[in-house]
Amino acid sequence: MTPGRSSERSAPDPDPTADQATKDAMSNATTVSPAHSASTASTLITNIAALVTNDPSLGDSSPLGLIQDAAVVIEGDRIAWTGDQSKAPATDNRVDAGGRAVLPGFVDSHSHLVFAGDRTQEFNARMSGRPYSAGGIRTTVAATRAATDEELEANVTRYLAEALRQGTTTFETKSGYGLTTHDESRALRVAARHTDEVTFLGAHIVAPEFAEDPAAYVALVTGEMLDACAPHARWIDVFCEKGAFDGDQARAILTAGQARGLHPRIHANQLSYGPGVRLAVELDAASADHCTHLTDEDVDALANSRTVATLLPGAEFSTRAEWPDARRLLDAGATVALSTDCNPGSSFTSSVPFCIALAVRDMGMTPDEAVWSATAGGAAALRRTDIGRLTPGAYADLTLLDAPSHVHLAYRPGVPLVTGVWRRGERVL
Ligand SMILES: [Zn+2]
């Protein structure tokens, strides 16, 4: 766990000055006396044409728990009430959603935002016919090492603001462009200033200095580098792929991280078939990410585990690669998350709505499934139950669309539909 997590989750006593009628109404509604912090003012968002709660016990009883003509009450940083707008309790403040759709803020469970430099030329060349290989990462490694802390910080801040404008309220991000003890640990410190979901990815590729001796690099990653990085991260990740790390190296790296209290997640089966997905399941990783090239055994392993298959269609889009088959995973019973993989090489998009549209158009997902995967699915990939849903007790992270339905995220691709964002109960857009 990262510093700040426990204090952020601690909850003061309920506000003794709260209006009694509001309290009574709330106790008659759904459940839970909300845990709330700083601000105790309550806000009603009403006149919501379609509300995605991700609680199948609500509304239409689908996985989205879709409620028509709905309202939500925010108290402090949490959801206090969710339901039919005609039954909404009295509150201090009121927001009219104007017949628009509201859904949980997107949970982007896979991004690489601590980097410097640009790979426009590589993208341009690839779109002219050159295939993507893992080696392009070295370009960003050189630029990231040369950047100042302030430049890295400015980059993260910029892309986070960009993601927030598109409805993302939680994001995970990684190191992986430093590949020295100093540069990896400083990347994690930068990331930890912006999110609790920080991942140590010293094993992104073998550092250029160790090209002739990958075993020595694995020893560094599992030794001195891990010692310096573990205090700043929650997760450990490895790029298990030809040209990066094989199954045995990946197992050594992830188990070393586990021994230091980090939880595993894996870049698995992106560019080719391989052992990554089965290793993820074997180690109870929270997520196997990419999952583009899967055998039937890989699909079965995911379906019979609690490891989430995180699909990153921005990567396939940006490399003109074969799409992952979401339909096959869903039909087998696997849990699927959708994320951006935002990085300067293979997927330079921070837009979850764009990924939803791709998943619906090209990966066999229904609009409902894609929206679930980008919210509740992302939360599952981070093993979180306090985000990705709009039910009492969850964080008040909401996205308001300038559209009457969440389906418009796929129906109107490329259109900036996000018109309001609340994060931890504060309206930030
Ligand atoms: Zn990635």
Boltz pocket constraint, residues with backbone or C-beta under 6 A from the ligand:
constraints:
  - pocket:
      binder: B
      contacts: [[A, 110], [A, 111], [A, 112], [A, 267], [A, 341]]
      max_distance: 6.0
